């Protein structure tokens, strides 16, 4: 599954969440740059930014829920794409 900004996704594995990653939170314009962990399995989210991990060879996806909760996840966190 290819993921891009604006895609709507479903969270399947919150174990793939980066709850603390201040540098990336700041780079990707998170509201809270210290800790983000309010998103749960089954939540529907929209991708608002994408970045590469600083040391691992993976992409990180900044997402937000309809009520403004933000999270940072690797691709393995998502169940399916609702919208392209």
C-alpha positions, 0 to 999 in steps of 0.5 A, a space after each residue: 500500500 502506497 501512502 501519501 499526504 491526505 490519505 485516510 487510514 485505519 489504525 490496526 497496531 498502536 504498537 507501531 506508534 512513536 509516542 516520543 520523537 521530539 525532533 520529528 514532531 517539531 519537523 512535521 509541525 505537530 501541535 505537541 512536540 513532546 508526547 503523542 499517544 492518544 490514538 487507538 486501534 480502529 481510529 480513522 486518521 488522515 496523513 498530514 505529513 511524511 518523513 524518514 526515520 533518522 536512523 532506520 530506513 523507514 518512512 514515518 507518517 504523521 496523522 491526525 484524527 477528526 478531533 485533532 489527536 495526532 500521532 506518528 506511525 510506521 507503515 505497519 500500523 495501518 490496516 487499510 486505506 479508505 481514500 486515495 
